[in-house]
Amino acid sequence: MNTYADHKKITVILPKGKGLALLKSLKEEKEVVAATLNFARGVGKMTPLRFRGVGEQSEKEIITAVVSEELSEEIYEYLFNTAGINNPHSGIIYMSKLSKSNLYTLPEELEEEK
């Protein structure tokens, strides 16, 4: 198994319903296949009042992508702009260095499900 030390992890936390489209565009536009979509719940400090209350939480979608260090700034900017992170309540994005990662590619003969 080959391990690489020159990769970064980009994490995007989005409101419910925004993650799948962003994940698909990441694959189609930037050919990034080492990415996942997860779900979470929580209330942030800046959560709008209509979502606050005792026991109430807002749902979030979390995209995590592993990209090479040389492409990391380009992918980060793409995700930032495509997700509209600069708009209020549209999510957050951050990037961190990985100590190790493995190469992940899709097989050539794999057909995409429709």
Chimera marker file (.cmm) of the C-alpha trace (Angstrom):
<marker_set name="trace">
<marker id="1" x="0.000" y="0.000" z="0.000" r="1" g="1" b="0" radius="0.5"/>
<marker id="2" x="1.393" y="3.383" z="-1.000" r="1" g="1" b="0" radius="0.5"/>
<marker id="3" x="1.006" y="6.210" z="1.490" r="1" g="1" b="0" radius="0.5"/>
<marker id="4" x="1.394" y="9.862" z="0.657" r="1" g="1" b="0" radius="0.5"/>
<marker id="5" x="2.129" y="12.793" z="2.933" r="1" g="1" b="0" radius="0.5"/>
<marker id="6" x="1.305" y="15.632" z="0.552" r="1" g="1" b="0" radius="0.5"/>
<marker id="7" x="-2.492" y="15.669" z="0.780" r="1" g="1" b="0" radius="0.5"/>
<marker id="8" x="-4.978" y="17.931" z="2.511" r="1" g="1" b="0" radius="0.5"/>
<marker id="9" x="-8.462" y="17.352" z="3.884" r="1" g="1" b="0" radius="0.5"/>
<marker id="10" x="-11.137" y="19.908" z="3.069" r="1" g="1" b="0" radius="0.5"/>
<marker id="11" x="-14.271" y="19.868" z="5.224" r="1" g="1" b="0" radius="0.5"/>
<marker id="12" x="-17.466" y="21.732" z="4.314" r="1" g="1" b="0" radius="0.5"/>
<marker id="13" x="-20.403" y="21.955" z="6.731" r="1" g="1" b="0" radius="0.5"/>
<marker id="14" x="-23.617" y="22.905" z="4.944" r="1" g="1" b="0" radius="0.5"/>
<marker id="15" x="-27.330" y="23.315" z="5.674" r="1" g="1" b="0" radius="0.5"/>
<marker id="16" x="-29.527" y="20.280" z="5.004" r="1" g="1" b="0" radius="0.5"/>
<marker id="17" x="-30.151" y="19.582" z="1.328" r="1" g="1" b="0" radius="0.5"/>
<marker id="18" x="-27.036" y="21.266" z="-0.109" r="1" g="1" b="0" radius="0.5"/>
<marker id="19" x="-24.431" y="18.492" z="0.200" r="1" g="1" b="0" radius="0.5"/>
<marker id="20" x="-25.349" y="15.972" z="-2.495" r="1" g="1" b="0" radius="0.5"/>
<marker id="21" x="-25.386" y="18.509" z="-5.335" r="1" g="1" b="0" radius="0.5"/>
<marker id="22" x="-22.030" y="19.886" z="-4.188" r="1" g="1" b="0" radius="0.5"/>
<marker id="23" x="-20.546" y="16.386" z="-3.916" r="1" g="1" b="0" radius="0.5"/>
<marker id="24" x="-21.731" y="15.541" z="-7.450" r="1" g="1" b="0" radius="0.5"/>
<marker id="25" x="-20.321" y="18.770" z="-8.878" r="1" g="1" b="0" radius="0.5"/>
<marker id="26" x="-17.010" y="18.076" z="-7.132" r="1" g="1" b="0" radius="0.5"/>
<marker id="27" x="-16.794" y="14.727" z="-8.927" r="1" g="1" b="0" radius="0.5"/>
<marker id="28" x="-18.027" y="15.972" z="-12.318" r="1" g="1" b="0" radius="0.5"/>
<marker id="29" x="-16.252" y="19.337" z="-12.456" r="1" g="1" b="0" radius="0.5"/>
<marker id="30" x="-13.016" y="18.613" z="-10.568" r="1" g="1" b="0" radius="0.5"/>
<marker id="31" x="-12.815" y="14.791" z="-10.838" r="1" g="1" b="0" radius="0.5"/>
<marker id="32" x="-12.362" y="14.382" z="-7.059" r="1" g="1" b="0" radius="0.5"/>
<marker id="33" x="-13.433" y="10.858" z="-6.059" r="1" g="1" b="0" radius="0.5"/>
<marker id="34" x="-11.988" y="10.758" z="-2.523" r="1" g="1" b="0" radius="0.5"/>
<marker id="35" x="-14.903" y="12.565" z="-0.872" r="1" g="1" b="0" radius="0.5"/>
<marker id="36" x="-17.738" y="11.618" z="1.478" r="1" g="1" b="0" radius="0.5"/>
<marker id="37" x="-21.085" y="13.037" z="2.566" r="1" g="1" b="0" radius="0.5"/>
<marker id="38" x="-22.206" y="12.678" z="6.187" r="1" g="1" b="0" radius="0.5"/>
<marker id="39" x="-25.063" y="14.073" z="8.242" r="1" g="1" b="0" radius="0.5"/>
<marker id="40" x="-25.123" y="15.788" z="11.642" r="1" g="1" b="0" radius="0.5"/>
<marker id="41" x="-27.369" y="17.832" z="13.913" r="1" g="1" b="0" radius="0.5"/>
<marker id="42" x="-26.605" y="20.777" z="16.092" r="1" g="1" b="0" radius="0.5"/>
<marker id="43" x="-27.228" y="24.378" z="16.993" r="1" g="1" b="0" radius="0.5"/>
<marker id="44" x="-24.576" y="26.959" z="16.379" r="1" g="1" b="0" radius="0.5"/>
<marker id="45" x="-24.070" y="30.290" z="18.044" r="1" g="1" b="0" radius="0.5"/>
<marker id="46" x="-25.402" y="32.061" z="14.978" r="1" g="1" b="0" radius="0.5"/>
<marker id="47" x="-28.334" y="29.700" z="14.290" r="1" g="1" b="0" radius="0.5"/>
<marker id="48" x="-31.418" y="31.778" z="13.337" r="1" g="1" b="0" radius="0.5"/>
<marker id="49" x="-33.973" y="32.128" z="16.142" r="1" g="1" b="0" radius="0.5"/>
<marker id="50" x="-36.618" y="30.137" z="14.265" r="1" g="1" b="0" radius="0.5"/>
<marker id="51" x="-34.378" y="27.044" z="14.601" r="1" g="1" b="0" radius="0.5"/>
<marker id="52" x="-33.624" y="27.513" z="18.300" r="1" g="1" b="0" radius="0.5"/>
<marker id="53" x="-35.547" y="26.012" z="21.177" r="1" g="1" b="0" radius="0.5"/>
<marker id="54" x="-35.336" y="23.411" z="23.885" r="1" g="1" b="0" radius="0.5"/>
<marker id="55" x="-34.259" y="20.150" z="22.267" r="1" g="1" b="0" radius="0.5"/>
<marker id="56" x="-34.453" y="21.526" z="18.737" r="1" g="1" b="0" radius="0.5"/>
<marker id="57" x="-31.486" y="21.162" z="16.451" r="1" g="1" b="0" radius="0.5"/>
<marker id="58" x="-30.852" y="21.981" z="12.815" r="1" g="1" b="0" radius="0.5"/>
<marker id="59" x="-29.612" y="19.314" z="10.437" r="1" g="1" b="0" radius="0.5"/>
<marker id="60" x="-26.297" y="19.736" z="8.643" r="1" g="1" b="0" radius="0.5"/>
<marker id="61" x="-24.500" y="17.932" z="5.838" r="1" g="1" b="0" radius="0.5"/>
<marker id="62" x="-20.743" y="17.475" z="5.974" r="1" g="1" b="0" radius="0.5"/>
<marker id="63" x="-18.551" y="16.930" z="2.917" r="1" g="1" b="0" radius="0.5"/>
<marker id="64" x="-15.002" y="15.738" z="3.500" r="1" g="1" b="0" radius="0.5"/>
<marker id="65" x="-12.625" y="15.614" z="0.539" r="1" g="1" b="0" radius="0.5"/>
<marker id="66" x="-8.996" y="14.488" z="0.361" r="1" g="1" b="0" radius="0.5"/>
<marker id="67" x="-7.024" y="16.277" z="-2.347" r="1" g="1" b="0" radius="0.5"/>
<marker id="68" x="-3.381" y="16.655" z="-3.312" r="1" g="1" b="0" radius="0.5"/>
<marker id="69" x="-1.570" y="19.604" z="-1.807" r="1" g="1" b="0" radius="0.5"/>
<marker id="70" x="-0.937" y="21.099" z="-5.247" r="1" g="1" b="0" radius="0.5"/>
<marker id="71" x="-4.692" y="21.172" z="-6.039" r="1" g="1" b="0" radius="0.5"/>
<marker id="72" x="-5.883" y="22.010" z="-2.530" r="1" g="1" b="0" radius="0.5"/>
<marker id="73" x="-6.200" y="25.796" z="-2.976" r="1" g="1" b="0" radius="0.5"/>
<marker id="74" x="-8.051" y="25.373" z="-6.286" r="1" g="1" b="0" radius="0.5"/>
<marker id="75" x="-10.502" y="22.815" z="-4.831" r="1" g="1" b="0" radius="0.5"/>
<marker id="76" x="-10.979" y="24.898" z="-1.671" r="1" g="1" b="0" radius="0.5"/>
<marker id="77" x="-11.837" y="27.979" z="-3.744" r="1" g="1" b="0" radius="0.5"/>
<marker id="78" x="-14.166" y="25.944" z="-5.963" r="1" g="1" b="0" radius="0.5"/>
<marker id="79" x="-16.060" y="24.547" z="-2.945" r="1" g="1" b="0" radius="0.5"/>
<marker id="80" x="-16.174" y="27.966" z="-1.259" r="1" g="1" b="0" radius="0.5"/>
<marker id="81" x="-17.668" y="29.640" z="-4.335" r="1" g="1" b="0" radius="0.5"/>
<marker id="82" x="-19.974" y="26.801" z="-5.416" r="1" g="1" b="0" radius="0.5"/>
<marker id="83" x="-21.449" y="26.384" z="-1.923" r="1" g="1" b="0" radius="0.5"/>
<marker id="84" x="-21.789" y="30.149" z="-1.480" r="1" g="1" b="0" radius="0.5"/>
<marker id="85" x="-19.971" y="30.068" z="1.857" r="1" g="1" b="0" radius="0.5"/>
<marker id="86" x="-19.587" y="33.864" z="1.813" r="1" g="1" b="0" radius="0.5"/>
<marker id="87" x="-23.376" y="34.241" z="2.319" r="1" g="1" b="0" radius="0.5"/>
<marker id="88" x="-24.856" y="34.285" z="5.843" r="1" g="1" b="0" radius="0.5"/>
<marker id="89" x="-25.962" y="30.898" z="7.242" r="1" g="1" b="0" radius="0.5"/>
<marker id="90" x="-24.624" y="29.022" z="4.213" r="1" g="1" b="0" radius="0.5"/>
<marker id="91" x="-22.015" y="26.953" z="6.068" r="1" g="1" b="0" radius="0.5"/>
<marker id="92" x="-18.345" y="26.865" z="6.878" r="1" g="1" b="0" radius="0.5"/>
<marker id="93" x="-15.287" y="25.417" z="5.195" r="1" g="1" b="0" radius="0.5"/>
<marker id="94" x="-11.817" y="24.602" z="6.466" r="1" g="1" b="0" radius="0.5"/>
<marker id="95" x="-8.717" y="22.759" z="5.307" r="1" g="1" b="0" radius="0.5"/>
<marker id="96" x="-6.150" y="20.745" z="7.260" r="1" g="1" b="0" radius="0.5"/>
<marker id="97" x="-2.946" y="18.917" z="6.407" r="1" g="1" b="0" radius="0.5"/>
<marker id="98" x="-2.946" y="15.125" z="6.592" r="1" g="1" b="0" radius="0.5"/>
<marker id="99" x="0.006" y="13.247" z="8.008" r="1" g="1" b="0" radius="0.5"/>
<marker id="100" x="-0.682" y="10.278" z="5.677" r="1" g="1" b="0" radius="0.5"/>
<marker id="101" x="-3.158" y="9.294" z="2.997" r="1" g="1" b="0" radius="0.5"/>
<marker id="102" x="-3.656" y="6.473" z="0.505" r="1" g="1" b="0" radius="0.5"/>
<marker id="103" x="-4.307" y="6.825" z="-3.188" r="1" g="1" b="0" radius="0.5"/>
<marker id="104" x="-7.963" y="6.189" z="-4.028" r="1" g="1" b="0" radius="0.5"/>
<marker id="105" x="-9.171" y="5.805" z="-7.609" r="1" g="1" b="0" radius="0.5"/>
<marker id="106" x="-12.233" y="4.327" z="-9.253" r="1" g="1" b="0" radius="0.5"/>
<marker id="107" x="-11.771" y="1.309" z="-11.536" r="1" g="1" b="0" radius="0.5"/>
<marker id="108" x="-11.788" y="2.114" z="-15.235" r="1" g="1" b="0" radius="0.5"/>
<marker id="109" x="-14.471" y="-0.479" z="-16.128" r="1" g="1" b="0" radius="0.5"/>
<marker id="110" x="-16.922" y="0.597" z="-13.397" r="1" g="1" b="0" radius="0.5"/>
<marker id="111" x="-20.265" y="1.723" z="-14.781" r="1" g="1" b="0" radius="0.5"/>
<marker id="112" x="-22.069" y="4.574" z="-13.067" r="1" g="1" b="0" radius="0.5"/>
<marker id="113" x="-25.518" y="3.832" z="-11.623" r="1" g="1" b="0" radius="0.5"/>
<marker id="114" x="-28.407" y="5.963" z="-12.808" r="1" g="1" b="0" radius="0.5"/>
<link id1="1" id2="2" r="1" g="1" b="0" radius="0.2"/>
<link id1="2" id2="3" r="1" g="1" b="0" radius="0.2"/>
<link id1="3" id2="4" r="1" g="1" b="0" radius="0.2"/>
<link id1="4" id2="5" r="1" g="1" b="0" radius="0.2"/>
<link id1="5" id2="6" r="1" g="1" b="0" radius="0.2"/>
<link id1="6" id2="7" r="1" g="1" b="0" radius="0.2"/>
<link id1="7" id2="8" r="1" g="1" b="0" radius="0.2"/>
<link id1="8" id2="9" r="1" g="1" b="0" radius="0.2"/>
<link id1="9" id2="10" r="1" g="1" b="0" radius="0.2"/>
<link id1="10" id2="11" r="1" g="1" b="0" radius="0.2"/>
<link id1="11" id2="12" r="1" g="1" b="0" radius="0.2"/>
<link id1="12" id2="13" r="1" g="1" b="0" radius="0.2"/>
<link id1="13" id2="14" r="1" g="1" b="0" radius="0.2"/>
<link id1="14" id2="15" r="1" g="1" b="0" radius="0.2"/>
<link id1="15" id2="16" r="1" g="1" b="0" radius="0.2"/>
<link id1="16" id2="17" r="1" g="1" b="0" radius="0.2"/>
<link id1="17" id2="18" r="1" g="1" b="0" radius="0.2"/>
<link id1="18" id2="19" r="1" g="1" b="0" radius="0.2"/>
<link id1="19" id2="20" r="1" g="1" b="0" radius="0.2"/>
<link id1="20" id2="21" r="1" g="1" b="0" radius="0.2"/>
<link id1="21" id2="22" r="1" g="1" b="0" radius="0.2"/>
<link id1="22" id2="23" r="1" g="1" b="0" radius="0.2"/>
<link id1="23" id2="24" r="1" g="1" b="0" radius="0.2"/>
<link id1="24" id2="25" r="1" g="1" b="0" radius="0.2"/>
<link id1="25" id2="26" r="1" g="1" b="0" radius="0.2"/>
<link id1="26" id2="27" r="1" g="1" b="0" radius="0.2"/>
<link id1="27" id2="28" r="1" g="1" b="0" radius="0.2"/>
<link id1="28" id2="29" r="1" g="1" b="0" radius="0.2"/>
<link id1="29" id2="30" r="1" g="1" b="0" radius="0.2"/>
<link id1="30" id2="31" r="1" g="1" b="0" radius="0.2"/>
<link id1="31" id2="32" r="1" g="1" b="0" radius="0.2"/>
<link id1="32" id2="33" r="1" g="1" b="0" radius="0.2"/>
<link id1="33" id2="34" r="1" g="1" b="0" radius="0.2"/>
<link id1="34" id2="35" r="1" g="1" b="0" radius="0.2"/>
<link id1="35" id2="36" r="1" g="1" b="0" radius="0.2"/>
<link id1="36" id2="37" r="1" g="1" b="0" radius="0.2"/>
<link id1="37" id2="38" r="1" g="1" b="0" radius="0.2"/>
<link id1="38" id2="39" r="1" g="1" b="0" radius="0.2"/>
<link id1="39" id2="40" r="1" g="1" b="0" radius="0.2"/>
<link id1="40" id2="41" r="1" g="1" b="0" radius="0.2"/>
<link id1="41" id2="42" r="1" g="1" b="0" radius="0.2"/>
<link id1="42" id2="43" r="1" g="1" b="0" radius="0.2"/>
<link id1="43" id2="44" r="1" g="1" b="0" radius="0.2"/>
<link id1="44" id2="45" r="1" g="1" b="0" radius="0.2"/>
<link id1="45" id2="46" r="1" g="1" b="0" radius="0.2"/>
<link id1="46" id2="47" r="1" g="1" b="0" radius="0.2"/>
<link id1="47" id2="48" r="1" g="1" b="0" radius="0.2"/>
<link id1="48" id2="49" r="1" g="1" b="0" radius="0.2"/>
<link id1="49" id2="50" r="1" g="1" b="0" radius="0.2"/>
<link id1="50" id2="51" r="1" g="1" b="0" radius="0.2"/>
<link id1="51" id2="52" r="1" g="1" b="0" radius="0.2"/>
<link id1="52" id2="53" r="1" g="1" b="0" radius="0.2"/>
<link id1="53" id2="54" r="1" g="1" b="0" radius="0.2"/>
<link id1="54" id2="55" r="1" g="1" b="0" radius="0.2"/>
<link id1="55" id2="56" r="1" g="1" b="0" radius="0.2"/>
<link id1="56" id2="57" r="1" g="1" b="0" radius="0.2"/>
<link id1="57" id2="58" r="1" g="1" b="0" radius="0.2"/>
<link id1="58" id2="59" r="1" g="1" b="0" radius="0.2"/>
<link id1="59" id2="60" r="1" g="1" b="0" radius="0.2"/>
<link id1="60" id2="61" r="1" g="1" b="0" radius="0.2"/>
<link id1="61" id2="62" r="1" g="1" b="0" radius="0.2"/>
<link id1="62" id2="63" r="1" g="1" b="0" radius="0.2"/>
<link id1="63" id2="64" r="1" g="1" b="0" radius="0.2"/>
<link id1="64" id2="65" r="1" g="1" b="0" radius="0.2"/>
<link id1="65" id2="66" r="1" g="1" b="0" radius="0.2"/>
<link id1="66" id2="67" r="1" g="1" b="0" radius="0.2"/>
<link id1="67" id2="68" r="1" g="1" b="0" radius="0.2"/>
<link id1="68" id2="69" r="1" g="1" b="0" radius="0.2"/>
<link id1="69" id2="70" r="1" g="1" b="0" radius="0.2"/>
<link id1="70" id2="71" r="1" g="1" b="0" radius="0.2"/>
<link id1="71" id2="72" r="1" g="1" b="0" radius="0.2"/>
<link id1="72" id2="73" r="1" g="1" b="0" radius="0.2"/>
<link id1="73" id2="74" r="1" g="1" b="0" radius="0.2"/>
<link id1="74" id2="75" r="1" g="1" b="0" radius="0.2"/>
<link id1="75" id2="76" r="1" g="1" b="0" radius="0.2"/>
<link id1="76" id2="77" r="1" g="1" b="0" radius="0.2"/>
<link id1="77" id2="78" r="1" g="1" b="0" radius="0.2"/>
<link id1="78" id2="79" r="1" g="1" b="0" radius="0.2"/>
<link id1="79" id2="80" r="1" g="1" b="0" radius="0.2"/>
<link id1="80" id2="81" r="1" g="1" b="0" radius="0.2"/>
<link id1="81" id2="82" r="1" g="1" b="0" radius="0.2"/>
<link id1="82" id2="83" r="1" g="1" b="0" radius="0.2"/>
<link id1="83" id2="84" r="1" g="1" b="0" radius="0.2"/>
<link id1="84" id2="85" r="1" g="1" b="0" radius="0.2"/>
<link id1="85" id2="86" r="1" g="1" b="0" radius="0.2"/>
<link id1="86" id2="87" r="1" g="1" b="0" radius="0.2"/>
<link id1="87" id2="88" r="1" g="1" b="0" radius="0.2"/>
<link id1="88" id2="89" r="1" g="1" b="0" radius="0.2"/>
<link id1="89" id2="90" r="1" g="1" b="0" radius="0.2"/>
<link id1="90" id2="91" r="1" g="1" b="0" radius="0.2"/>
<link id1="91" id2="92" r="1" g="1" b="0" radius="0.2"/>
<link id1="92" id2="93" r="1" g="1" b="0" radius="0.2"/>
<link id1="93" id2="94" r="1" g="1" b="0" radius="0.2"/>
<link id1="94" id2="95" r="1" g="1" b="0" radius="0.2"/>
<link id1="95" id2="96" r="1" g="1" b="0" radius="0.2"/>
<link id1="96" id2="97" r="1" g="1" b="0" radius="0.2"/>
<link id1="97" id2="98" r="1" g="1" b="0" radius="0.2"/>
<link id1="98" id2="99" r="1" g="1" b="0" radius="0.2"/>
<link id1="99" id2="100" r="1" g="1" b="0" radius="0.2"/>
<link id1="100" id2="101" r="1" g="1" b="0" radius="0.2"/>
<link id1="101" id2="102" r="1" g="1" b="0" radius="0.2"/>
<link id1="102" id2="103" r="1" g="1" b="0" radius="0.2"/>
<link id1="103" id2="104" r="1" g="1" b="0" radius="0.2"/>
<link id1="104" id2="105" r="1" g="1" b="0" radius="0.2"/>
<link id1="105" id2="106" r="1" g="1" b="0" radius="0.2"/>
<link id1="106" id2="107" r="1" g="1" b="0" radius="0.2"/>
<link id1="107" id2="108" r="1" g="1" b="0" radius="0.2"/>
<link id1="108" id2="109" r="1" g="1" b="0" radius="0.2"/>
<link id1="109" id2="110" r="1" g="1" b="0" radius="0.2"/>
<link id1="110" id2="111" r="1" g="1" b="0" radius="0.2"/>
<link id1="111" id2="112" r="1" g="1" b="0" radius="0.2"/>
<link id1="112" id2="113" r="1" g="1" b="0" radius="0.2"/>
<link id1="113" id2="114" r="1" g="1" b="0" radius="0.2"/>
</marker_set>
